């Protein structure tokens, strides 16, 4: 027996988006309540809307595109780690050391106070969120992390000029998953299913992300 947690943020016209991105637009082309024979909508949104995957091609010239990401990295055992007391602050190597991750952890989801933004259905972008420092990104690479997930719209601070965190992670082939809602997920081992839209030559894509916890899993 297992419990399934859907950690995907719903896509709505009111959801927060990264500064400079177009807001989500959902336009009804046809509706049965208007006399049409079917319901049909048109979506307009950024490839980095809500819960989404950053492929290396997002920042790395000729990097791997989202349609070519290995599924064996997007699906498999993972670990949800709780980081308390860092509200709006940076995650540093010492914070990651203190997690005492299980040996051979390769998929890591960081549950922080960011998740409350999704729980409260905040509609405007929050500029003060927990994020990684460049040194923390390097720590993840050096400790064999192949997929890192965080519970807001970026793994690094807003207005970072050189995007060193993204360059460090994506340059090493680490898959970045952003915009997770981990508010209901217990800390500990789990199984991850992360399926981004298969956008040909895409730099990233929205994803449906599920976390499975077996009963008694600790």
Helices and strands as residue ranges (DSSP letters): E 2-6, E 25-30, G 32-34, E 40-44, E 52-54, G 56-58, G 66-68, H 71-74, E 75-82, E 90-91, H 93-97, E 107-111, H 115-119, E 131-132, H 134-142, E 147-150, H 164-171, E 175-178, E 188-196, E 204-214
